[in-house]
Amino acid sequence: MHLLALPPETIIGILERARPIDIRRSQLVCRELRKLITSSLYLQYILELDTCGYTLPPISRPDLSYEEMRNKLREHREAWQDPSSCGTDSIEISPRTRINLTLVDGVFAYGHVWSGEDIDSIQNIDEIQFHQLRSINKGTGYKSWCHCDFGFSVEAFAIQPEIDLLVLIEGTVLMQETMAGPFSSLRRTYNSYRLHFQTMSTNAPHFLAGSTFLETGLGGLFSRLEPLGTQLTISLNGQRIMLIGDSDCSTAERTIGVWDWVKATEIAVPIEQRQTYLCALRRARFLRSTGSWRLLTASERHDRRSAEA
């Protein structure tokens, strides 16, 4: 049977499953195919995505039609070609000392330290500010909010706006000592870490968390003047969260921990002596440096695979 003998909706259905380059080639075959492709708003949307260098998103905006999304893409492409046509938005930021600055999925967040503290050695966060930036793609406007009075000492935090997740890292003081610094004495604080899983919007316990908090057994030095490799590092990706502490301060022998925070279970990783970790958790994989690069993968069964490179 000849392709054009099929009903138009069948032909369009076939083209919807084709690659953008094949859709473009089909327009050159004959006038009838070109007419069908031009009449389909969905096919035109696919071609506009391809022109902008994008693929189909897993979730489309339900508040826009294909024609409206196509127009948004055109505006986006024109803005890239002529940046002067775009306006600049400004947000007000408090002059207070800011730490733990992070920008994730269109949300800019940072913490304020306790006023009156010696910020050279102590970085307890008493307030977290959130700024949701305006996004044409998502159809969201600008808004800001903050949380404070957490009820415990917050040393750092991580966010995942897509699921309204705020992870707070509580630092429990194990020991303090004063050491001679280059210009003055330096107070070093040794902490043990606990993870709290809250919502970004209300600071209430997160509904997906298997437990409202997790004891990590990891510790670290509480000072921003400490060298790389002894400072706290946190990385969040989907259901998994990774924390890197200091082996000199851990209640366990390990220096790195990975957890499935939804199931409230720890994922086994190799026990190593203190190392300098150079890459954060990405898609359930992370890198560690042990003289050679090793890629570790945490599977759903909480086992691991490694590959030397």
N, C-alpha and C positions, 0 to 999 in steps of 0.2 A: 504494500500500500504506500502511496506517495505521502510524504509528511504533511503536505498542505491539505490532504484529504481528511485529516483529523479535525475534530472540532477545535475552534480557536482557544478555548479554555484548556484543552489538553495540551496543545502546543506550548502555551504560556507556562503550564505546569511543568513541562519538560525543561523549558529554558530557565525556570526558576532554580532548577537543580544543577545548572551548568555553571562553569567558571565565568567570571566577567569577560575574560578574553574571548571565550567561545560565544558569548552573547553578542559581543561586538562583531565577531566574524560572521555571525548569522545575519546581522543587519545588511551585510554585503552580498548575501546570496541572492535575494530577490526583493522586490518591492513589498510583497505580501508579508514576508517575515519582518521586514523593517517597520511596516505599519503596525503589526502586532506588538512588537517590542516597544515602539513609541507610545502605543495606547496603554501599556501596562505601567501604572505608577510604581509598582513594586520593583519591576525590572529597571526602571529609570532610577529608582533609589539605590539599587545595587550598583549600577554604573557610576552614579555620583559618588558613592562610597569609594569605589575603586579609583576614581579620578583623584580623590583626596588622599589616596594611599591607605585607606582603611578596609577592613573586612567587616562582615556582618557582626554586629554586637550580639552577645548571648541574650541580652534583655533589651528590647527596644522601648522607647518612651511611649507609654499608653495614651498620653494626652495629646500626641501629635499624629497627624495623618502622614502617609508616605510623601505626599506633596509638600507638606510643611517641613518634614525632616530634610527633604531634598533642598528646600530653600535655605534652611539653616546651614546645611553643608556648603552651599554656594557662598553664603555670607562669611562662613568660616574661612573658606579658601581665599576669598577676596581680601579678607583681613590679613591673612598671612602674606599675600602678595603686596599689600599696601598697609603696613603697620600704623602709618600716620592717621589712618581713618578710624582707629580704635581709641576709645577713651581710656583714661587711667583712673582706677579707683584707689583711694587711700583709706587706711584704717588707723584709728588712734590706738597707740600702745602706751601703757603706763611706763614712766621713767624708772620704776623700780627695777632692781637687778633681776634679770631673766635667765633661767637655766632650762635645760632639757627642751630646747626649741625643736619642734617637729612639724612637718607638713605632710599629711596623709589624705589622699582621696578628697582634696579640696578643703580640708579643715586644717587651719594653722593653730597650733596649741603650744603653750609654754607655761612654765611654772615660775612663781615668785618665791623668793626665800624669806625666811623669818626676818622681820625687821629687827635690827639690833644685833644680829648674829655676825660672827666673824666669818665672812663668806670665803676667806682664803682657806678655811679648813672645814667649815660646816655648810651644808647645802640642803637643809631640811626645807621641803616645799610646803608652804602654808596656804597657797592658792594656785589654782590652775585656770588659765584663761583660754577660752576657745573662740576662734573666729571662723565661721563657715563662710568661705569666699563665694562670691556670685559666680554662677556657672550657667552659660547659655545651653550647653549640651544637656545638663541635668534639669534645667528649668528651675533652679533654686536661686533665691536671693541671698543677700548678705544678712547674717545675724551673729550675735556674739552672746556669750554667757560665761559664767565662771562657777567653780566649786571651791569651797574652803572648809575649814574645821573638820578634818577627816577623822579625828579621834586617835590618830597614831602618827608617828614620824614617817613622812613620805620622802624617800630619797630620789626616786625617779618614777617615770610612768611611760606607758605606750598606749596608742589608740588604734582602733580599727573602725572607722566611721560607718562602713557598710553594714555592720551588725551592732552599731551603737555600743562598742566595747571600749572600756577604759580599764587598763591594768595598772594598779598602784603597787609600788614596791616599798614595803615597810622595812626600815632598817632598825634592828634592835641592837643597841650598843652592848658589845661584849667586853671591850677594854679600851681605855684611852691612855695615851702617853705623850709626853712633850719632848720634842727633839730639836736640836739646834739647826736652824735654817741659814741660808746665805745672808739674810739681813736681820732676821729675828727668829724667835723660837717658833716651831711649827707643831701644832697639836694634831696627832694622828688618832683617828677613831676607827676601831675595828667593829664591823657590823655583821649580823646574821640577817638573812633576807627571807621575807615572807611575801607571797604574791596575793593581791586582792583583786577580784574580778567584779567591776562595777559597770554601770551604764554611763555613757558620756552625757546623756541628756539630763538625768536626775541624780546621778551618783548613788543609786540604789544597787543592791546586789544584782548581777546580771542573770537573766532568766535561763541562759543556756549553760551556765557554769555548773559543773558537777559538784563543786564545793565553793563556798564564798571566798576561801583562801587556801593557799597551799604552802606548807613548810618546805623550803628548798634544801636546807642543810648547807647552803652555800654562804660564803662570807666575803668581805672585801674591805679595802681601805676607803674611808669616807673623806676624801679630799680631792678637790679639782687640781691640786698641784702635784698629785702622784703621777708617775710616768705611765705611758700607754702599756697596757697589759695587766695593770693592777686596778684600773678603774672598772666600775660596773658597766656591763654591756647587756642590753636586752633587745630581743628581736621577736616580732609577732607576725605569724603568717597562718591565716585560717584557724584551724583547731590547735595548732602547735605554737608553743612559746618557748624561747630559748633564753637562758640566763647564764652569763659567764661571770664567775667570781674569782677570788684569789685563794689558791690552795693553802696559803699560810693561815687563813682565817676561817676555813671551812670546817664544819663538824664532820663532814665526810671527806674521803680522800680525793674526790673528783673536783675539777675546777669548772665544769660545764654541765648544765642540766637542760633537758628537753622534756616538756610535758604536753600531754593532750589535756587541755584545760576544760574541755567539754565533758570528758570522762573522768577527770581528776586523777589521771594515772601518769606515772613517769615512764618515759621511753628510754630504754637502755642505750647508753653511749659508752665508748671505751673510757676507762680510767687512765688519765694521763697526768704527768707532772705539769707544773705551771708552764704554759706556752703563751705566745702572742697569737691571738686569734684575729684574723684579718677580714673575715667576711661574715655577714649576718645570715640568718635563716632565710632561705628563698625556696618556695615550693617544696618544703619538707626536706631540703638538702642544706648542708652547710659545709664550709671548708675549714680545715685546721692545718696549721703549719707545723710539721715535725721533721724539718729538714727536706721533706718533699711534700707536695700537695696531695691531700687525700680528700676525696669526696665521700661524705657520709649521707646515706638515705634512710630516713625513718619511715618504715612501711606501716600500713594499717594494723599489722599484727605485732607492731612494736619491736620488730627485729631490725637489723641493719645490714647494709651492703656497703662495701668500700671498693674503690678503684684507685690505684696509684696512677699518677700522671707525671 
